[in-house]
Amino acid sequence: MDLATVIFWIFAAILVVAALMVVGLRNIVHSALALVVVFAMAAGIYVLLDAQFIAIVQILIYAGAVTILILFALMLTRIAGQPRTNPTNKLWGVAMVICALLGATIIYAATYSSHMVATTSNGSSQLPANINNVVRIGQLLYSPTTYSYVLPFEIASLVLLVAIVGAIVIGRED
């Protein structure tokens, strides 16, 4: 077993434990902080898959912005006086059956799919060497020779700006 495989299993184990903590902890703030760990471990797995851009987006958008949004919403609801902010759900059995079926479906699809990335005899994928996906995404976004995604990218930034201004207006004390 090589180092990347060992690191993957460490990240995967921490991710699963943190995900269980997200749904199992009784304090909602602690659940939100465990969600940060889930997002960080998923970003680590993306780095192991040589998807650096997705890992960066995972950290910036999910671990940063989404978690801050969740904590901001928790602060606005003023739950400070309640000891148990995450009530127990009685449908654990149904959830376990659905999770088992979903897991079996994913394993079946990953094992028998005709769209799997084929590997060579040494275990590497058939993608060409020396491709940096961050550089390629930058070329797609800003290249004048190919279709440029600058306009949709800027529209998304305006939507995020409107969301930030809306959050400030909602959170402002009058």
N, C-alpha and C positions, 0 to 999 in steps of 0.2 A: 504494500500500500504506500503510495507516494504522499508527499507533504500536502499537496492540494486536496487529496481525498480526506486526509485527517482533518484539515482545516474545515472542509465542507461539513463533515459529520459533527464537528464542534459547533459550527454556526447553526446547523440544522437542529441540534439538540437544544441549544439555547433558545432558538426561535420557537420551537414547540413548547418549551417550558414557559416562555414569556407569553405566548399566545394563550396557554391555559390560565396563566395568571390574569390576563386581560378579562377573560370571562368568569374567572372564579373569585377574584378579590372582592371584598365587600365594600371597600372604599373606592369610589369612582375616580378620585385623583390618582390613587395608586394604580388603578387599571389603565389610566391614560399614560402614566409614566412607563408601565410595562409595554404599552403600545409603541413607545419610542424605541424600546429594545427590539421589538419585532421588526420595525422598519429598518433599524440599523443592521440587524442580522440578515435581512433580505438584501440590503445593499451590499453586504459582504459577499453573499452568494453571487450577486450579479458581477462583482469584481472578479470572482473566481471563474466566471463564465466569459471573461473578457468583454463585458458590456459596461464599460466605464461610464458612458453617458447615462445609461439607465440607473446606475448606482448613484451618480451625482444627483440626478433628478429625484431618486428615492429619498435621499437625505434632505435635499433642499425643500422639496414640495411636501412629502409625507411626514418625515420626522420633524421638519421645521414648521411649515405652514399649517398643515392639518392638525398637528398636535397642539400648536398654539391656539388654533381656532377652537378646538375641543376644550382646552383649559380656559379660554376666554368665555366660552358659553357656560362652563361650570361656575366661573366667578360671577357671571351675571345672574345665575339662578339662585344664588345665596343659599347654599346647602350646608353652611358651616355648623349649624346646630344639630344636624342629624348624624348619628353615629354610623348607621348603615345606609349608605347612599346607593348601593347596588343590590336590589332585592333578589331573593332566590327565585328561580324559575322552576316550575314543577315538571317541565317537559324535557328533562335530561335524557330519558330513554328514547324519545322520538329523535332528539338531536343526535344521539349516538348512532342510531340506525341510519339516518340520513348521511352522516359523516362517513360511516363504513361503506355505504353504497357509492358515495362520491369518490372516496379513496380507491375502491375497487375499479370504478370506471376510469379514473385517471391512470391507474397502473395498467389496465387493459389497453387503453389508448396509447400509452407510451410504449408498450411492448409490441403491439401488433399493428401500429399505424404505418401506412405506406408513405407518410410524409415525414418520417423520422430523418434526422441528419445522418447520413451514412458515414461510417468511420472506416479508416484504412486499417491495415493490419497492425500498425503501431499505436492505434487508439486515437489518432488525431482526426479532426473533421476534414471535409473536403474543401473548406474555404481557403482561398489563396493566402499565402503568408504576407506579412507586413501590411495588413489592412488595419488602420486605426479608425474605429467607428466614430470617434468624436470628430476627427478631421472630415470624414465623409458626411456626417450630419451637418457640419459647418459648410461644406461645399454645397449641399442640397439647399440649405437655408439662404445662403448669400451669393451663390454663383450667378453671374449675369448670363452665362452660356446655357445653362439648363433652366428648367422651370424653377423659379425662385419662390420660396415659401415665406418671404419677408412680410407680405401683407397679412396672411393668417397669423403669423407669429406676433406681429404688432397688435392685431385685433385681440389676441389672447392676453397680451400685456395690458391693454386698456380695460378688458373685463376684470382682470385682477386688481387694477387700480380702483375701479368702481367698487369692488368688493371691500377693499381696504378702507376707502372713504366711508362706505356704508357701515362698516364695523366701528369706525371712530364715532360716527354720528349716533349709533345705537348705544355705545358704551359711555358716551359723554354724560356727565351729571349736569343737570340744569339748575 
